[in-house]
Amino acid sequence: MSTAEQIMREIQKLPAPLVQEVLDFIGFIELKHGIKDRIAEELKPAQTPAMEHAWDNVEDEVWNDM
């Protein structure tokens, strides 16, 4: 069994709040090791209000399935 499979098995035993904690820790590790760009991740929530009008329109509905 691979390490990823072992981790998935253990996560399935945890209650939802602890699963969220594990997910947060994975995000921390990704930022620490440069897998994720910290600045880009911090800016994602900031773009949502500004872009909602562009994202939520009937004309572009086809893009939601990609």
Secondary structure, 3 states (H helix, E strand, C coil): CCHHHHHHHHHHCCCHHHHHHHHHHHHHHHHHCCCCCHHHHHHHHHHHHHHHHHHCCHHHHHHHHC
